[in-house]
Structure formats: C-alpha cells, structure tokens
C-alpha cells in the first residue's frame, strides 16, 4: 500500500532529523513544516491532483541534495510515493 510506504518514509525522515544533522534552524523548520504537511495528507487519505505538496518536497530535495544527501534521498522517495498514490 503506497500510503503505508509514504508513512514509513516520513518516519525515516523524522528519525534522521532526530539525529540532529547539521542544519540551520530555518532548514530544520522547513523540513518540520513539510513533515507536518505530508502527515496531514496521509491522515486525510485522499489522493488529489493538487501537486503543491509534491512540488514543495521537490524543492526541498533540490535545496538539501548537496549538503544533506541522505535527507535528499528520503525526500525523493517521498516524492515518488506521492506520485504513486496520485498526489
């Protein structure tokens, strides 16, 4: 089930953030906000054609891929799962 996979990836992102990677407070706040948005989408369990969440996560991938590649990989997985479930 894609929603379950998305939840697992979100949990992985949260675990990575708990390990206190060297992020600025702004970066940490941005990822926490994305995490909240993703969780809200999972909770709603409704696939829409609104790509704003996926676009936001894609922008985060671009932002973090150089300095924080592990976070970027997890975010890419989240984007892919969002696409798989039609978000």
C-alpha positions in Angstrom: 0.0 0.0 0.0 1.6 3.3 -1.1 0.2 5.3 1.9 1.9 2.9 4.3 5.2 3.3 2.3 4.9 7.0 2.5 4.3 6.8 6.3 7.4 4.7 6.6 9.5 7.2 4.6 8.1 10.1 6.6 9.1 8.2 9.8 12.6 7.7 8.3 12.8 11.5 7.7 11.8 12.2 11.2 14.4 9.8 12.6 17.1 11.4 10.5 16.0 14.8 11.9 16.2 13.5 15.4 19.8 12.6 14.9 20.4 16.4 14.7 22.2 16.7 11.3 24.0 20.0 10.9 21.0 22.1 9.7 20.2 25.7 10.3 17.1 26.5 12.3 15.5 27.7 9.0 16.2 24.4 7.3 15.0 22.4 10.3 11.8 24.5 10.4 11.3 24.0 6.7 11.6 20.2 7.0 9.4 20.0 10.0 6.7 22.0 8.2 7.0 19.7 5.2 6.7 16.7 7.5 3.6 18.2 9.0 2.1 18.7 5.6 2.9 15.2 4.5 1.4 13.8 7.7 -1.8 15.8 7.1 -2.1 14.4 3.6 -1.6 10.9 4.9 -4.2 11.5 7.6 -6.7 12.7 5.0 -6.1 9.6 2.9 -7.3 11.3 -0.2 -5.5 11.4 -3.4 -6.0 14.6 -5.3 -4.4 16.2 -8.4 -3.0 19.0 -6.3 0.7 18.8 -6.9 1.7 21.6 -4.5 2.8 19.2 -1.8 4.9 17.2 -4.2 6.3 20.5 -5.6 7.3 21.6 -2.1 9.0 18.3 -1.4 10.8 18.5 -4.8 12.1 22.0 -3.9 13.4 20.6 -0.6 15.2 17.9 -2.5 17.0 20.5 -4.6 17.8 22.5 -1.5 19.3 19.7 0.5 20.8 17.4 -2.1 24.3 18.9 -1.9 24.8 19.4 1.8 22.5 16.7 3.1 22.3 13.9 0.6 20.7 11.4 3.0 17.8 13.7 3.7 17.5 14.4 -0.1 17.3 10.7 -0.9 14.5 10.2 1.7 12.7 13.3 0.3 13.0 11.9 -3.2 11.4 8.6 -2.1 8.6 10.7 -0.6 8.0 12.5 -3.9 7.9 9.2 -5.7 5.4 7.7 -3.3 3.3 10.8 -3.5 3.2 10.4 -7.3 2.4 6.7 -6.9 -0.7 7.5 -4.8 -1.7 10.3 -7.2 -0.7 13.3 -5.2 
